[in-house]
Amino acid sequence: MSELLLVLLAGVGAGVLNAAGGGGTFVALPALVAVGLPPVTANAASTIALVPSSVVGAWVCRREIPQVGTVSATALSTTSALGGALGAGLLLALPSTTFDAAVPWLLAFATLVLAFGRRASATLARQANRQHALGPKALLLSQFLLSVYGGYFGGAVGILMLALWGLTLGLDPATANPMRIVQVAAAYLSASALLLLASDALATPLFLTTMLTGALAGGYLGAHLALRLPARALRTIVLTTAVTMTVLYFLRALDG
């Protein structure tokens, strides 16, 4: 019961963080590892458990999706879905030791993106020269590569997308946020479909459904919390969680 409570609370926390600005992976993944799941299985289970709230968010903002360059939302979403599926395939195909060794560094990279990504994206959006924007093919390739990362690990992938669009198209992060939600949902949805079929995440259905339930509740709470707390306070909560989990994983790697 104590393990189920931990997973439930982690799901709530992850849902709150994702709804408030991202970073749910930093809570969901360590919690599942803490109750005994191997890191690859824990990553697959956390992706599956968190995807419903992403899909709901995409549905809510579907009428506010901006144009990203000259690429249609359908083409961009298809690219994200393909990249997410490939990333999940790499997670399953590569040796588990590869993912185990990469996790602390992936967390550290995602933490840096969380810390500086929004500010960098906003700066790039103000300074970008639209005459040097990426063409449709280059934009889709870049989106595909980011989505592969999203399907493999996913931490802060939405911030990376905002940075890409700000750098290459001068798209303001606030304007692009609805598209970010849709593209992250597309990548996670296809990744989850493959992980459900090919990973052993379903071998622990109780943990999976408990985290999914918590994440849905947390997503609902986080959406309301995001309306009440100052943006700086939300970012501080997410970043503090990310830094803490990154440090703990590096300490765990050193002990191992």
C-alpha positions as CSV (number, residue, x, y, z in Angstrom):
1,M,0.0,0.0,0.0
2,S,2.9,2.4,0.7
3,E,4.3,1.8,-2.8
4,L,0.9,2.4,-4.4
5,L,0.5,5.6,-2.4
6,L,3.9,6.8,-3.6
7,V,3.0,6.0,-7.2
8,L,-0.3,7.8,-6.8
9,L,1.2,10.9,-5.3
10,A,3.9,10.9,-8.0
11,G,1.2,10.7,-10.6
12,V,-0.6,13.6,-9.1
13,G,2.6,15.6,-8.9
14,A,3.6,14.7,-12.5
15,G,0.1,15.7,-13.7
16,V,0.3,19.0,-11.8
17,L,3.8,19.8,-13.2
18,N,2.9,19.0,-16.8
19,A,-0.3,21.1,-16.7
20,A,1.6,24.0,-15.0
21,G,4.5,24.1,-17.4
22,G,6.2,20.7,-17.9
23,G,8.5,18.5,-15.9
24,G,6.3,15.6,-15.0
25,T,8.9,13.1,-16.1
26,F,11.2,14.2,-13.2
27,V,8.6,12.9,-10.7
28,A,7.0,10.0,-12.5
29,L,10.2,8.2,-13.6
30,P,12.1,8.2,-10.3
31,A,8.9,7.1,-8.4
32,L,8.5,4.0,-10.5
33,V,12.2,3.2,-10.3
34,A,11.9,3.6,-6.5
35,V,9.2,0.9,-6.3
36,G,11.3,-1.6,-8.1
37,L,10.7,-1.1,-11.9
38,P,13.7,-1.3,-14.2
39,P,14.5,2.2,-15.6
40,V,13.4,1.3,-19.2
41,T,10.1,-0.2,-17.9
42,A,9.6,2.8,-15.6
43,N,10.1,5.2,-18.5
44,A,7.7,3.3,-20.7
45,A,5.1,3.2,-17.9
46,S,5.4,6.9,-17.1
47,T,5.0,7.8,-20.8
48,I,1.9,5.7,-21.0
49,A,0.5,7.1,-17.8
50,L,1.0,10.7,-18.6
51,V,-0.2,10.7,-22.2
52,P,-4.0,11.0,-21.5
53,S,-3.5,14.4,-19.9
54,S,-1.5,15.5,-22.9
55,V,-4.2,14.4,-25.3
56,V,-6.8,16.2,-23.2
57,G,-4.7,19.4,-23.3
58,A,-4.3,19.1,-27.1
59,W,-8.1,18.8,-27.5
60,V,-8.8,21.8,-25.3
61,C,-6.5,24.1,-27.2
62,R,-7.3,22.7,-30.7
63,R,-8.9,26.0,-31.8
64,E,-5.9,28.1,-30.9
65,I,-3.2,26.3,-32.8
66,P,-1.0,28.8,-34.8
67,Q,0.7,28.2,-38.1
68,V,4.3,27.1,-37.8
69,G,6.0,28.5,-40.9
70,T,4.5,27.1,-44.1
71,V,4.0,23.6,-42.6
72,S,0.4,22.6,-41.8
73,A,-0.5,21.4,-38.4
74,T,-1.4,18.0,-39.8
75,A,2.0,17.5,-41.4
76,L,3.8,18.7,-38.3
77,S,1.7,16.3,-36.1
78,T,2.3,13.4,-38.4
79,T,6.0,14.0,-38.2
80,S,5.9,14.3,-34.4
81,A,4.0,11.0,-34.2
82,L,6.5,9.2,-36.5
83,G,9.4,10.6,-34.5
84,G,7.8,9.6,-31.2
85,A,7.2,6.0,-32.4
86,L,10.9,5.7,-33.5
87,G,12.1,7.1,-30.2
88,A,10.0,4.5,-28.4
89,G,11.4,1.8,-30.7
90,L,14.9,2.8,-29.8
91,L,14.1,2.6,-26.2
92,L,12.9,-0.9,-26.6
93,A,15.7,-2.0,-29.1
94,L,18.8,-0.6,-27.4
95,P,20.2,-2.5,-24.4
96,S,18.7,-1.4,-21.1
97,T,22.2,-0.6,-19.8
98,T,22.4,2.1,-22.4
99,F,19.3,3.8,-21.1
100,D,20.4,3.3,-17.5
101,A,23.7,5.1,-18.1
102,A,22.0,7.8,-20.1
103,V,19.3,8.7,-17.6
104,P,21.3,11.1,-15.4
105,W,22.7,12.9,-18.5
106,L,19.2,13.1,-20.1
107,L,17.8,14.5,-16.8
108,A,20.7,17.0,-16.7
109,F,20.1,18.1,-20.3
110,A,16.4,18.5,-19.7
111,T,17.0,20.5,-16.5
112,L,19.2,22.9,-18.4
113,V,16.5,23.3,-21.1
114,L,13.9,23.9,-18.3
115,A,16.2,26.5,-16.7
116,F,17.1,28.5,-19.8
117,G,14.8,27.2,-22.7
118,R,11.9,29.6,-22.3
119,R,14.1,32.7,-21.9
120,A,16.3,31.6,-24.8
121,S,13.2,30.9,-26.9
122,A,11.7,34.3,-26.2
123,T,15.0,36.0,-27.0
124,L,15.4,34.1,-30.3
125,A,11.8,34.9,-31.2
126,R,12.6,38.7,-30.9
127,Q,15.8,38.5,-32.8
128,A,15.1,35.9,-35.4
129,N,15.5,37.0,-39.0
130,R,12.4,35.6,-40.8
131,Q,14.3,35.8,-44.1
132,H,16.5,33.0,-42.9
133,A,13.7,30.7,-41.6
134,L,14.0,27.0,-42.2
135,G,12.3,25.7,-45.2
136,P,9.4,23.1,-44.8
137,K,11.7,20.1,-45.3
138,A,14.3,21.3,-42.8
139,L,11.6,22.2,-40.3
140,L,10.0,18.8,-40.5
141,L,13.3,17.1,-40.2
142,S,14.2,19.1,-37.1
143,Q,10.7,18.4,-35.6
144,F,11.2,14.7,-36.3
145,L,14.5,14.5,-34.5
146,L,13.1,16.3,-31.5
147,S,10.2,13.9,-31.4
148,V,12.6,10.9,-31.5
149,Y,14.1,12.3,-28.3
150,G,10.5,12.8,-27.0
151,G,9.7,9.1,-27.6
152,Y,12.9,7.9,-26.2
153,F,12.9,10.0,-23.0
154,G,10.8,13.2,-23.4
155,G,12.1,15.5,-20.6
156,A,11.5,19.1,-21.6
157,V,10.9,18.2,-25.3
158,G,8.1,20.8,-25.5
159,I,10.5,23.6,-24.5
160,L,13.0,22.4,-27.2
161,M,10.2,22.6,-29.7
162,L,9.4,26.2,-28.7
163,A,13.1,27.1,-28.9
164,L,13.3,25.5,-32.4
165,W,10.4,27.5,-33.6
166,G,11.6,30.7,-32.0
167,L,15.1,30.3,-33.5
168,T,14.1,29.5,-37.0
169,L,10.7,31.2,-37.5
170,G,10.6,34.0,-34.9
171,L,7.5,32.4,-33.4
172,D,6.7,33.8,-29.9
173,P,6.6,31.1,-27.2
174,A,3.2,32.3,-25.8
175,T,1.7,32.2,-29.2
176,A,3.2,28.8,-30.0
177,N,2.3,27.1,-26.7
178,P,-0.9,25.5,-28.0
179,M,1.0,24.0,-30.9
180,R,3.6,22.7,-28.4
181,I,0.9,20.9,-26.5
182,V,-0.4,19.3,-29.7
183,Q,3.0,18.2,-30.9
184,V,4.0,16.7,-27.5
185,A,0.7,14.8,-27.4
186,A,1.3,13.5,-30.9
187,A,4.8,12.2,-30.1
188,Y,3.7,10.7,-26.8
189,L,0.6,9.1,-28.2
190,S,2.4,7.2,-30.9
191,A,5.2,6.3,-28.4
192,S,2.7,5.0,-25.9
193,A,0.9,2.9,-28.6
194,L,4.2,1.1,-29.3
195,L,5.2,0.8,-25.7
196,L,1.8,-0.7,-24.8
197,L,2.3,-3.4,-27.5
198,A,6.0,-4.2,-27.1
199,S,7.2,-3.1,-23.6
200,D,6.6,-4.9,-20.3
201,A,4.9,-1.8,-18.8
202,L,1.6,-3.9,-18.6
203,A,3.4,-6.4,-16.4
204,T,2.7,-4.1,-13.5
205,P,-0.9,-3.0,-14.3
206,L,-1.5,-1.8,-10.7
207,F,1.3,0.7,-10.8
208,L,0.4,1.8,-14.3
209,T,-3.3,2.4,-13.5
210,T,-2.5,4.1,-10.2
211,M,-0.1,6.5,-11.8
212,L,-2.5,7.2,-14.7
213,T,-5.3,8.0,-12.2
214,G,-3.0,10.3,-10.2
215,A,-1.8,12.0,-13.3
216,L,-5.4,12.7,-14.5
217,A,-6.3,14.2,-11.1
218,G,-3.0,16.1,-11.0
219,G,-3.6,17.5,-14.5
220,Y,-7.0,18.8,-13.5
221,L,-5.6,20.4,-10.3
222,G,-2.5,21.7,-12.2
223,A,-4.7,23.5,-14.8
224,H,-6.5,25.4,-12.0
225,L,-3.2,26.0,-10.1
226,A,-1.6,27.5,-13.1
227,L,-4.4,30.1,-13.2
228,R,-3.7,31.1,-9.6
229,L,0.0,30.9,-9.0
230,P,2.4,33.5,-10.6
231,A,4.3,32.1,-13.5
232,R,7.6,32.6,-11.7
233,A,6.4,30.4,-8.8
234,L,5.4,27.6,-11.1
235,R,8.7,27.7,-12.9
236,T,10.6,27.6,-9.6
237,I,8.6,24.5,-8.5
238,V,9.3,22.7,-11.8
239,L,13.0,23.6,-11.8
240,T,13.5,22.7,-8.2
241,T,12.0,19.3,-8.8
242,A,14.2,18.8,-11.9
243,V,17.4,19.8,-10.1
244,T,16.7,17.6,-7.1
245,M,15.9,14.5,-9.2
246,T,19.0,15.1,-11.5
247,V,21.3,15.3,-8.4
248,L,19.7,12.2,-6.9
249,Y,20.2,10.2,-10.1
250,F,23.8,11.2,-10.4
251,L,24.4,10.1,-6.8
252,R,22.6,6.9,-7.6
253,A,24.9,6.3,-10.6
254,L,28.0,7.0,-8.5
255,D,26.8,4.5,-5.8
256,G,26.2,1.9,-8.5
